[in-house]
Amino acid sequence: MEYRNLGRSGLKVSALSYGAWVTFDTQLQVDEAKKCMVAAYDAGVNFFDNAEAYAGGKAETIMGEVLKQNGWRRDSYIVSSKVFFGSVADKKPTQKGLSRKHIVEACDQALERLQLDYLDLYFCHRPDPETPIEETVWSMHNLIMQGKILYWGTSEWSAQEITQAHQVARQYNLIPPLMEQPQYNMLHRDRFEKEYARLYTEYGMGTTIWSPLASGLLTGKYNDGIPEDSRMNLEGYEWLRRLLEGDEGRKRLEKVKKLGKVADDLGVPMAQMGLAWALKNPNVSTVITGASKSSQVESNMKALDVVPKLTEDVMKSIASILDDEN
């Protein structure tokens, strides 16, 4: 396993990590989740991603039980949670957003579900236009001072919003956000590569990217239709189907098919090439992978071996396919 610094911090995070989104509770219960987490940990993964909103908090409960059963040393792994959406279905006004009240209570609830004394990483899952940025920054800073979290960050914030958070932190001598968790893959690049560009150099932002395979689209499994057992058929994930609809969906599939030929020429699975492509970006701290089987985890880990195969010529070939608008 390769380990990278999370932004300018001294925290070493595995280049490939494992997340609970979609799979935990929806597809996996404790026994199956344990097999996947053990396979990841044995391969060198040290970062496990979660959030209050995943399966209404049940994903954290499952991960917490796995961590308890495994008995791994707490100083050997990194766990995250995220706050914004809330964990209950019928939310009261105080059970969501980035107010000081919800941030503090959601942190305590996440720690209880995960059966941990502190969170390594705590993300603001989305920006909250109804809460002053000063209140959010102060709340995160105070959680660090209390030892409940070690680092805080953002997820799917605009570059302007992240800049405002840093300005507030600088003004009041507070701890600023260290990392952003954005979507980044071959089919979703502009924000990460263009909008965020100055954040990496100016603020030393780290990144924990999600959906590196575009929710499975970049595995090639949707090239001939939607398999019955795919996440696009899961209740509540109908929005994923829209990735394949209309002219934009047709263009995406055409690009995926061409990318598949590049993977075939390299002699590697398309999923591994997609993960390796993300790993090639020096501004990626860690690539969050998802899997519902331990065999899938093991296959994903092999993406590290594919990175050297993505030579300059191969990357140019991939770029020409991605930039083709026809």
Contacts in CASP RR format, 6 or more apart in sequence:
PFRMAT RR
TARGET T0000
AUTHOR 0000-0000-0000
METHOD contacts of the structure
MODEL  1
MEYRNLGRSGLKVSALSYGAWVTFDTQLQVDEAKKCMVAAYDAGVNFFDN
AEAYAGGKAETIMGEVLKQNGWRRDSYIVSSKVFFGSVADKKPTQKGLSR
KHIVEACDQALERLQLDYLDLYFCHRPDPETPIEETVWSMHNLIMQGKIL
YWGTSEWSAQEITQAHQVARQYNLIPPLMEQPQYNMLHRDRFEKEYARLY
TEYGMGTTIWSPLASGLLTGKYNDGIPEDSRMNLEGYEWLRRLLEGDEGR
KRLEKVKKLGKVADDLGVPMAQMGLAWALKNPNVSTVITGASKSSQVESN
MKALDVVPKLTEDVMKSIASILDDEN
1 14 0 8 1.000
1 15 0 8 1.000
1 16 0 8 1.000
1 43 0 8 1.000
1 44 0 8 1.000
1 45 0 8 1.000
1 301 0 8 1.000
1 304 0 8 1.000
2 14 0 8 1.000
2 15 0 8 1.000
2 279 0 8 1.000
2 304 0 8 1.000
3 12 0 8 1.000
3 13 0 8 1.000
3 14 0 8 1.000
3 15 0 8 1.000
3 46 0 8 1.000
4 12 0 8 1.000
4 13 0 8 1.000
4 15 0 8 1.000
4 285 0 8 1.000
4 286 0 8 1.000
5 11 0 8 1.000
5 12 0 8 1.000
5 13 0 8 1.000
5 285 0 8 1.000
6 12 0 8 1.000
6 13 0 8 1.000
6 151 0 8 1.000
6 178 0 8 1.000
6 179 0 8 1.000
6 206 0 8 1.000
6 208 0 8 1.000
6 285 0 8 1.000
6 286 0 8 1.000
7 178 0 8 1.000
7 179 0 8 1.000
7 200 0 8 1.000
7 204 0 8 1.000
7 205 0 8 1.000
7 206 0 8 1.000
7 207 0 8 1.000
7 285 0 8 1.000
8 178 0 8 1.000
8 204 0 8 1.000
8 206 0 8 1.000
9 151 0 8 1.000
9 178 0 8 1.000
9 206 0 8 1.000
11 78 0 8 1.000
11 120 0 8 1.000
11 150 0 8 1.000
11 151 0 8 1.000
12 46 0 8 1.000
13 46 0 8 1.000
13 47 0 8 1.000
13 78 0 8 1.000
13 208 0 8 1.000
13 285 0 8 1.000
13 286 0 8 1.000
14 44 0 8 1.000
14 45 0 8 1.000
14 46 0 8 1.000
14 47 0 8 1.000
14 286 0 8 1.000
15 279 0 8 1.000
15 284 0 8 1.000
15 286 0 8 1.000
15 287 0 8 1.000
15 304 0 8 1.000
16 43 0 8 1.000
16 45 0 8 1.000
16 275 0 8 1.000
16 279 0 8 1.000
16 286 0 8 1.000
16 287 0 8 1.000
16 289 0 8 1.000
16 300 0 8 1.000
16 301 0 8 1.000
16 303 0 8 1.000
16 304 0 8 1.000
17 40 0 8 1.000
17 45 0 8 1.000
17 46 0 8 1.000
17 47 0 8 1.000
17 48 0 8 1.000
17 49 0 8 1.000
17 208 0 8 1.000
17 286 0 8 1.000
17 287 0 8 1.000
17 288 0 8 1.000
17 289 0 8 1.000
18 36 0 8 1.000
18 37 0 8 1.000
18 40 0 8 1.000
18 45 0 8 1.000
18 47 0 8 1.000
18 48 0 8 1.000
18 49 0 8 1.000
18 288 0 8 1.000
18 289 0 8 1.000
18 290 0 8 1.000
18 291 0 8 1.000
18 297 0 8 1.000
19 48 0 8 1.000
19 49 0 8 1.000
19 50 0 8 1.000
19 288 0 8 1.000
19 289 0 8 1.000
19 290 0 8 1.000
20 33 0 8 1.000
20 48 0 8 1.000
20 49 0 8 1.000
20 50 0 8 1.000
20 51 0 8 1.000
20 54 0 8 1.000
20 55 0 8 1.000
20 59 0 8 1.000
20 60 0 8 1.000
20 62 0 8 1.000
20 63 0 8 1.000
21 49 0 8 1.000
21 51 0 8 1.000
21 54 0 8 1.000
21 59 0 8 1.000
21 210 0 8 1.000
21 290 0 8 1.000
22 231 0 8 1.000
22 234 0 8 1.000
22 237 0 8 1.000
22 290 0 8 1.000
23 33 0 8 1.000
23 36 0 8 1.000
23 290 0 8 1.000
23 291 0 8 1.000
23 292 0 8 1.000
24 33 0 8 1.000
24 50 0 8 1.000
24 54 0 8 1.000
24 55 0 8 1.000
24 58 0 8 1.000
24 59 0 8 1.000
24 62 0 8 1.000
24 63 0 8 1.000
25 54 0 8 1.000
25 55 0 8 1.000
25 56 0 8 1.000
25 58 0 8 1.000
25 59 0 8 1.000
25 62 0 8 1.000
26 55 0 8 1.000
26 234 0 8 1.000
27 234 0 8 1.000
27 292 0 8 1.000
28 36 0 8 1.000
28 62 0 8 1.000
28 292 0 8 1.000
29 62 0 8 1.000
30 62 0 8 1.000
30 65 0 8 1.000
30 66 0 8 1.000
30 69 0 8 1.000
32 292 0 8 1.000
32 293 0 8 1.000
33 62 0 8 1.000
33 63 0 8 1.000
33 66 0 8 1.000
34 66 0 8 1.000
34 69 0 8 1.000
34 70 0 8 1.000
35 293 0 8 1.000
35 294 0 8 1.000
36 291 0 8 1.000
36 292 0 8 1.000
36 293 0 8 1.000
36 294 0 8 1.000
36 296 0 8 1.000
36 297 0 8 1.000
37 48 0 8 1.000
37 63 0 8 1.000
37 66 0 8 1.000
37 70 0 8 1.000
38 70 0 8 1.000
38 294 0 8 1.000
39 294 0 8 1.000
39 297 0 8 1.000
39 298 0 8 1.000
40 48 0 8 1.000
40 289 0 8 1.000
40 297 0 8 1.000
40 301 0 8 1.000
41 70 0 8 1.000
41 72 0 8 1.000
41 77 0 8 1.000
43 297 0 8 1.000
43 298 0 8 1.000
43 301 0 8 1.000
45 301 0 8 1.000
46 76 0 8 1.000
46 77 0 8 1.000
46 78 0 8 1.000
47 77 0 8 1.000
47 78 0 8 1.000
47 79 0 8 1.000
47 80 0 8 1.000
47 120 0 8 1.000
47 121 0 8 1.000
47 208 0 8 1.000
47 286 0 8 1.000
47 288 0 8 1.000
48 63 0 8 1.000
48 77 0 8 1.000
48 78 0 8 1.000
48 79 0 8 1.000
48 80 0 8 1.000
49 80 0 8 1.000
49 181 0 8 1.000
49 208 0 8 1.000
49 210 0 8 1.000
49 288 0 8 1.000
50 59 0 8 1.000
50 60 0 8 1.000
50 63 0 8 1.000
50 79 0 8 1.000
50 80 0 8 1.000
50 81 0 8 1.000
50 82 0 8 1.000
50 110 0 8 1.000
50 114 0 8 1.000
51 59 0 8 1.000
51 60 0 8 1.000
51 80 0 8 1.000
51 81 0 8 1.000
51 82 0 8 1.000
51 85 0 8 1.000
51 123 0 8 1.000
51 125 0 8 1.000
52 60 0 8 1.000
52 81 0 8 1.000
52 82 0 8 1.000
52 83 0 8 1.000
52 85 0 8 1.000
52 86 0 8 1.000
52 87 0 8 1.000
52 106 0 8 1.000
52 109 0 8 1.000
52 110 0 8 1.000
52 125 0 8 1.000
53 82 0 8 1.000
53 84 0 8 1.000
53 85 0 8 1.000
53 86 0 8 1.000
53 87 0 8 1.000
53 125 0 8 1.000
54 60 0 8 1.000
56 86 0 8 1.000
56 87 0 8 1.000
56 88 0 8 1.000
56 89 0 8 1.000
57 87 0 8 1.000
57 113 0 8 1.000
60 81 0 8 1.000
60 110 0 8 1.000
60 113 0 8 1.000
60 114 0 8 1.000
61 113 0 8 1.000
61 114 0 8 1.000
63 79 0 8 1.000
63 114 0 8 1.000
64 113 0 8 1.000
64 114 0 8 1.000
64 115 0 8 1.000
64 116 0 8 1.000
65 115 0 8 1.000
67 77 0 8 1.000
67 79 0 8 1.000
67 114 0 8 1.000
67 115 0 8 1.000
67 116 0 8 1.000
68 115 0 8 1.000
74 116 0 8 1.000
74 117 0 8 1.000
78 120 0 8 1.000
78 121 0 8 1.000
79 114 0 8 1.000
79 116 0 8 1.000
79 119 0 8 1.000
79 120 0 8 1.000
79 121 0 8 1.000
80 119 0 8 1.000
80 120 0 8 1.000
80 121 0 8 1.000
80 122 0 8 1.000
80 123 0 8 1.000
80 208 0 8 1.000
81 106 0 8 1.000
81 107 0 8 1.000
81 110 0 8 1.000
81 114 0 8 1.000
81 119 0 8 1.000
81 121 0 8 1.000
81 122 0 8 1.000
81 123 0 8 1.000
82 122 0 8 1.000
82 123 0 8 1.000
82 124 0 8 1.000
82 125 0 8 1.000
82 155 0 8 1.000
82 181 0 8 1.000
83 97 0 8 1.000
83 98 0 8 1.000
83 102 0 8 1.000
83 103 0 8 1.000
83 106 0 8 1.000
83 107 0 8 1.000
83 110 0 8 1.000
83 122 0 8 1.000
83 123 0 8 1.000
83 124 0 8 1.000
83 125 0 8 1.000
84 96 0 8 1.000
84 97 0 8 1.000
84 98 0 8 1.000
84 124 0 8 1.000
84 125 0 8 1.000
84 126 0 8 1.000
84 128 0 8 1.000
85 96 0 8 1.000
85 97 0 8 1.000
85 125 0 8 1.000
85 126 0 8 1.000
86 95 0 8 1.000
86 96 0 8 1.000
86 97 0 8 1.000
86 102 0 8 1.000
86 106 0 8 1.000
87 95 0 8 1.000
87 106 0 8 1.000
87 109 0 8 1.000
88 95 0 8 1.000
94 101 0 8 1.000
94 102 0 8 1.000
95 102 0 8 1.000
96 102 0 8 1.000
97 128 0 8 1.000
97 130 0 8 1.000
97 131 0 8 1.000
98 124 0 8 1.000
98 127 0 8 1.000
98 128 0 8 1.000
98 131 0 8 1.000
98 135 0 8 1.000
98 136 0 8 1.000
98 139 0 8 1.000
99 128 0 8 1.000
99 131 0 8 1.000
99 135 0 8 1.000
99 139 0 8 1.000
100 135 0 8 1.000
100 136 0 8 1.000
100 138 0 8 1.000
100 139 0 8 1.000
103 136 0 8 1.000
103 139 0 8 1.000
103 140 0 8 1.000
103 143 0 8 1.000
104 139 0 8 1.000
104 143 0 8 1.000
107 119 0 8 1.000
107 122 0 8 1.000
107 143 0 8 1.000
107 148 0 8 1.000
107 149 0 8 1.000
108 148 0 8 1.000
110 119 0 8 1.000
111 117 0 8 1.000
111 118 0 8 1.000
111 119 0 8 1.000
111 148 0 8 1.000
118 147 0 8 1.000
118 148 0 8 1.000
118 149 0 8 1.000
118 150 0 8 1.000
119 148 0 8 1.000
119 149 0 8 1.000
119 150 0 8 1.000
120 149 0 8 1.000
120 150 0 8 1.000
120 151 0 8 1.000
121 149 0 8 1.000
121 150 0 8 1.000
121 151 0 8 1.000
121 152 0 8 1.000
121 153 0 8 1.000
121 179 0 8 1.000
121 208 0 8 1.000
122 140 0 8 1.000
122 143 0 8 1.000
122 149 0 8 1.000
122 151 0 8 1.000
122 152 0 8 1.000
122 153 0 8 1.000
123 152 0 8 1.000
123 153 0 8 1.000
123 154 0 8 1.000
123 155 0 8 1.000
123 179 0 8 1.000
123 181 0 8 1.000
124 136 0 8 1.000
124 140 0 8 1.000
124 152 0 8 1.000
124 153 0 8 1.000
124 154 0 8 1.000
124 155 0 8 1.000
124 157 0 8 1.000
124 177 0 8 1.000
125 155 0 8 1.000
125 156 0 8 1.000
126 155 0 8 1.000
126 156 0 8 1.000
126 157 0 8 1.000
127 154 0 8 1.000
127 156 0 8 1.000
127 157 0 8 1.000
127 158 0 8 1.000
127 161 0 8 1.000
128 136 0 8 1.000
133 161 0 8 1.000
133 164 0 8 1.000
133 165 0 8 1.000
133 168 0 8 1.000
134 168 0 8 1.000
134 172 0 8 1.000
136 165 0 8 1.000
137 165 0 8 1.000
137 168 0 8 1.000
137 169 0 8 1.000
137 172 0 8 1.000
137 174 0 8 1.000
137 176 0 8 1.000
138 172 0 8 1.000
138 174 0 8 1.000
140 149 0 8 1.000
140 152 0 8 1.000
140 153 0 8 1.000
140 175 0 8 1.000
140 177 0 8 1.000
141 152 0 8 1.000
141 169 0 8 1.000
141 174 0 8 1.000
141 175 0 8 1.000
143 149 0 8 1.000
143 152 0 8 1.000
144 150 0 8 1.000
144 151 0 8 1.000
144 152 0 8 1.000
144 175 0 8 1.000
151 178 0 8 1.000
151 179 0 8 1.000
152 175 0 8 1.000
152 177 0 8 1.000
152 178 0 8 1.000
153 177 0 8 1.000
153 178 0 8 1.000
153 179 0 8 1.000
153 180 0 8 1.000
153 181 0 8 1.000
154 161 0 8 1.000
154 162 0 8 1.000
154 165 0 8 1.000
154 177 0 8 1.000
154 179 0 8 1.000
154 180 0 8 1.000
154 181 0 8 1.000
155 180 0 8 1.000
155 181 0 8 1.000
155 182 0 8 1.000
156 181 0 8 1.000
156 182 0 8 1.000
156 183 0 8 1.000
157 165 0 8 1.000
157 180 0 8 1.000
158 195 0 8 1.000
159 195 0 8 1.000
159 196 0 8 1.000
159 198 0 8 1.000
159 199 0 8 1.000
162 177 0 8 1.000
162 180 0 8 1.000
162 199 0 8 1.000
162 203 0 8 1.000
162 205 0 8 1.000
163 199 0 8 1.000
163 203 0 8 1.000
165 176 0 8 1.000
165 177 0 8 1.000
166 176 0 8 1.000
166 177 0 8 1.000
166 203 0 8 1.000
168 174 0 8 1.000
169 175 0 8 1.000
169 176 0 8 1.000
169 177 0 8 1.000
170 176 0 8 1.000
176 203 0 8 1.000
177 205 0 8 1.000
178 205 0 8 1.000
178 206 0 8 1.000
179 205 0 8 1.000
179 206 0 8 1.000
179 207 0 8 1.000
179 208 0 8 1.000
179 285 0 8 1.000
180 196 0 8 1.000
180 199 0 8 1.000
180 205 0 8 1.000
180 206 0 8 1.000
180 207 0 8 1.000
180 208 0 8 1.000
181 207 0 8 1.000
181 208 0 8 1.000
181 209 0 8 1.000
181 210 0 8 1.000
181 288 0 8 1.000
182 191 0 8 1.000
182 192 0 8 1.000
182 196 0 8 1.000
182 207 0 8 1.000
182 209 0 8 1.000
182 210 0 8 1.000
183 191 0 8 1.000
183 192 0 8 1.000
183 209 0 8 1.000
183 210 0 8 1.000
183 211 0 8 1.000
184 191 0 8 1.000
184 192 0 8 1.000
184 207 0 8 1.000
184 209 0 8 1.000
184 210 0 8 1.000
184 211 0 8 1.000
184 212 0 8 1.000
184 278 0 8 1.000
184 281 0 8 1.000
184 284 0 8 1.000
185 209 0 8 1.000
185 211 0 8 1.000
185 212 0 8 1.000
185 213 0 8 1.000
185 214 0 8 1.000
185 218 0 8 1.000
185 274 0 8 1.000
185 278 0 8 1.000
186 214 0 8 1.000
186 218 0 8 1.000
186 255 0 8 1.000
186 259 0 8 1.000
186 274 0 8 1.000
186 277 0 8 1.000
186 318 0 8 1.000
186 322 0 8 1.000
187 214 0 8 1.000
187 217 0 8 1.000
187 218 0 8 1.000
187 252 0 8 1.000
187 255 0 8 1.000
187 256 0 8 1.000
187 322 0 8 1.000
188 211 0 8 1.000
188 214 0 8 1.000
189 322 0 8 1.000
192 207 0 8 1.000
192 209 0 8 1.000
192 281 0 8 1.000
192 283 0 8 1.000
193 281 0 8 1.000
196 205 0 8 1.000
196 207 0 8 1.000
196 283 0 8 1.000
199 205 0 8 1.000
200 206 0 8 1.000
200 283 0 8 1.000
206 283 0 8 1.000
206 285 0 8 1.000
207 283 0 8 1.000
207 284 0 8 1.000
207 285 0 8 1.000
207 286 0 8 1.000
208 285 0 8 1.000
208 286 0 8 1.000
208 288 0 8 1.000
209 278 0 8 1.000
209 284 0 8 1.000
209 286 0 8 1.000
209 287 0 8 1.000
209 288 0 8 1.000
210 288 0 8 1.000
212 218 0 8 1.000
212 274 0 8 1.000
212 275 0 8 1.000
212 278 0 8 1.000
212 287 0 8 1.000
212 288 0 8 1.000
212 289 0 8 1.000
213 219 0 8 1.000
213 271 0 8 1.000
213 274 0 8 1.000
213 275 0 8 1.000
214 243 0 8 1.000
214 252 0 8 1.000
215 231 0 8 1.000
215 232 0 8 1.000
215 240 0 8 1.000
215 243 0 8 1.000
216 222 0 8 1.000
216 230 0 8 1.000
216 231 0 8 1.000
216 271 0 8 1.000
217 243 0 8 1.000
217 244 0 8 1.000
217 252 0 8 1.000
217 253 0 8 1.000
217 256 0 8 1.000
218 256 0 8 1.000
218 259 0 8 1.000
218 270 0 8 1.000
218 271 0 8 1.000
218 274 0 8 1.000
219 269 0 8 1.000
219 270 0 8 1.000
219 271 0 8 1.000
220 256 0 8 1.000
220 257 0 8 1.000
220 260 0 8 1.000
220 270 0 8 1.000
221 227 0 8 1.000
221 230 0 8 1.000
222 230 0 8 1.000
222 232 0 8 1.000
222 244 0 8 1.000
222 253 0 8 1.000
222 256 0 8 1.000
223 253 0 8 1.000
223 256 0 8 1.000
223 257 0 8 1.000
225 244 0 8 1.000
226 232 0 8 1.000
226 233 0 8 1.000
226 241 0 8 1.000
226 244 0 8 1.000
227 233 0 8 1.000
231 237 0 8 1.000
231 240 0 8 1.000
232 240 0 8 1.000
232 241 0 8 1.000
232 244 0 8 1.000
243 249 0 8 1.000
243 252 0 8 1.000
244 252 0 8 1.000
244 253 0 8 1.000
251 325 0 8 1.000
251 326 0 8 1.000
255 321 0 8 1.000
255 322 0 8 1.000
255 324 0 8 1.000
256 270 0 8 1.000
258 321 0 8 1.000
259 270 0 8 1.000
259 273 0 8 1.000
259 274 0 8 1.000
259 318 0 8 1.000
259 321 0 8 1.000
260 270 0 8 1.000
260 273 0 8 1.000
262 273 0 8 1.000
262 314 0 8 1.000
262 317 0 8 1.000
262 318 0 8 1.000
262 321 0 8 1.000
263 269 0 8 1.000
263 270 0 8 1.000
263 272 0 8 1.000
263 273 0 8 1.000
266 273 0 8 1.000
266 306 0 8 1.000
266 309 0 8 1.000
266 314 0 8 1.000
268 276 0 8 1.000
268 306 0 8 1.000
268 309 0 8 1.000
269 299 0 8 1.000
271 299 0 8 1.000
271 300 0 8 1.000
271 303 0 8 1.000
272 299 0 8 1.000
272 300 0 8 1.000
272 302 0 8 1.000
272 303 0 8 1.000
272 305 0 8 1.000
272 306 0 8 1.000
273 303 0 8 1.000
273 306 0 8 1.000
273 310 0 8 1.000
274 303 0 8 1.000
275 287 0 8 1.000
275 289 0 8 1.000
275 300 0 8 1.000
275 303 0 8 1.000
275 306 0 8 1.000
276 303 0 8 1.000
276 304 0 8 1.000
276 306 0 8 1.000
276 307 0 8 1.000
276 309 0 8 1.000
276 310 0 8 1.000
277 310 0 8 1.000
277 315 0 8 1.000
277 318 0 8 1.000
278 284 0 8 1.000
278 287 0 8 1.000
279 287 0 8 1.000
279 303 0 8 1.000
279 304 0 8 1.000
279 307 0 8 1.000
280 307 0 8 1.000
280 310 0 8 1.000
280 315 0 8 1.000
287 303 0 8 1.000
289 297 0 8 1.000
289 300 0 8 1.000
290 296 0 8 1.000
290 297 0 8 1.000
290 300 0 8 1.000
291 297 0 8 1.000
291 300 0 8 1.000
310 318 0 8 1.000
END
